[in-house]
Amino acid sequence: MADDKDKVVDSFKRNATEEVRGTVRTYRGKQYMDMRIYYLDDAGEYKPTKKGINLSVDLLGELTRMVEKLAKAVQEEQAAAPAPAPDAEAPKPPPPEAK
């Protein structure tokens, strides 16, 4: 799809062999934003997968609104989740040695 020009705006590691890239690209004179998972091939180069989304930049407002709503929903879910049990947070000390 790299007809005119591509610009990687940001990326982050998903795991040891994958990363997520945000790219702005122009194709046939129209601008698009692309968020896609890339995998590390055997030669050590990142290659795009089919897993991703490609939208016209005209939809940036709608995408931003959706991401903000998702962030708020995640925060609300995390705030409503029960706190872990106190003994689950810290490992128990070993028993004292017998003399």
Secondary structure, 3 states (H helix, E strand, C coil): CCCCEEEEEEEEEEECCEEEEEEEEEECCEEEEEEEEEEECCCCCEEEEEEEEEEEHHHHHHHHHHHHHHHHHHHHHHHHCCCCCHHHHCCCCCCCCCC
